């Protein structure tokens, strides 16, 4: 029983010290903004896997940092994210249309294939 209590106390101590370290890495400061933008910029013209990395970096930047009128990097990354989201939606609609055709579900086919 004493060993379990000691292990729980150790786990609690580790958790207390780990939370500020994680929170600090998600801060919107110039260092993090630069790192996220560099990750985005290095990967946004690559293949699908690289673009996924760029999308994740842009999402982290946009979610963490507030919108400022002078932040041109944010606008650029937001435009990229909007294009990726629109492309993903178009792909999902096309897949839904193909599935409706294969299933011979004419109501669903008319709804999805019209788009």
C-alpha positions in Angstrom: 0.0 0.0 0.0 2.8 2.3 0.9 4.4 1.7 -2.5 1.2 2.6 -4.4 0.9 5.9 -2.4 4.5 6.8 -3.3 3.9 6.0 -7.0 0.7 8.1 -7.0 2.6 11.0 -5.3 5.4 10.7 -7.9 2.8 10.7 -10.7 1.1 13.8 -9.3 4.4 15.6 -9.0 5.3 14.8 -12.6 1.9 16.0 -13.8 2.3 19.3 -11.9 5.6 20.1 -13.6 4.6 18.8 -17.0 1.5 21.1 -17.4 3.4 24.4 -17.5 5.9 23.0 -20.0 3.1 22.0 -22.4 1.3 25.2 -21.9 4.4 27.2 -22.6 5.0 25.5 -25.9 1.6 26.6 -27.1 2.1 30.3 -26.3 1.8 32.9 -29.0 5.2 34.6 -28.9 7.5 35.6 -31.7 9.7 32.5 -31.3 6.7 30.1 -31.7 5.1 32.2 -34.5 8.4 32.0 -36.4 8.7 28.3 -35.9 5.1 27.6 -37.0 5.4 29.8 -40.0 8.8 28.2 -41.0 7.2 24.7 -40.8 4.3 25.9 -42.8 6.4 27.6 -45.5 8.8 24.7 -45.9 5.9 22.2 -46.4 3.0 23.9 -48.2 4.2 23.2 -51.7 5.1 19.6 -51.1 3.2 16.4 -51.5 0.1 15.4 -49.5 2.0 14.4 -46.4 4.0 17.7 -46.4 0.9 19.7 -47.0 -0.7 18.0 -44.0 2.2 19.1 -41.9 1.8 22.7 -43.3 -1.9 22.6 -42.6 -1.3 21.5 -38.9 1.3 24.2 -38.4 -1.1 26.8 -39.9 -3.9 25.6 -37.7 -1.8 25.8 -34.6 -0.7 29.3 -35.5 -4.3 30.5 -36.2 -5.8 28.8 -33.2 -3.1 30.1 -30.8 -2.4 33.7 -32.0 -5.0 36.4 -32.1 -6.1 38.1 -35.3 -4.1 41.2 -36.0 -4.6 43.6 -38.9 -0.9 43.7 -39.6 -0.3 39.9 -39.5 0.3 39.1 -43.2 1.5 35.6 -42.4 -1.8 34.7 -40.7 -3.8 35.9 -43.7 -1.6 33.8 -46.0 -2.0 30.7 -43.9 -5.7 31.2 -43.5 -6.0 31.4 -47.3 -4.1 28.1 -47.6 -6.3 26.5 -45.0 -9.5 27.6 -46.7 -8.3 26.2 -50.0 -7.5 22.8 -48.4 -10.8 22.7 -46.6 -12.7 23.5 -49.8 -10.8 20.8 -51.7 -11.4 18.3 -48.9 -15.2 19.1 -49.0 -15.3 18.7 -52.8 -13.5 15.3 -52.5 -16.0 14.1 -49.8 -18.9 15.2 -52.0 -17.5 13.4 -55.0 -17.1 10.2 -52.9 -20.6 10.5 -51.5 -21.9 10.8 -55.1 -20.0 7.7 -56.2 -21.3 5.7 -53.2 -24.8 6.8 -54.0 -24.4 5.7 -57.7 -23.0 2.3 -56.6 -25.8 1.8 -54.1 -28.4 2.9 -56.7 -29.8 5.3 -54.1 -31.4 7.8 -56.5 -32.5 10.3 -53.9 -29.1 10.6 -52.4 -27.5 10.6 -55.9 -29.6 13.6 -56.9 -28.7 15.4 -53.8 -24.9 14.8 -53.8 -24.1 14.6 -57.5 -25.8 18.0 -58.2 -23.1 19.7 -56.2 
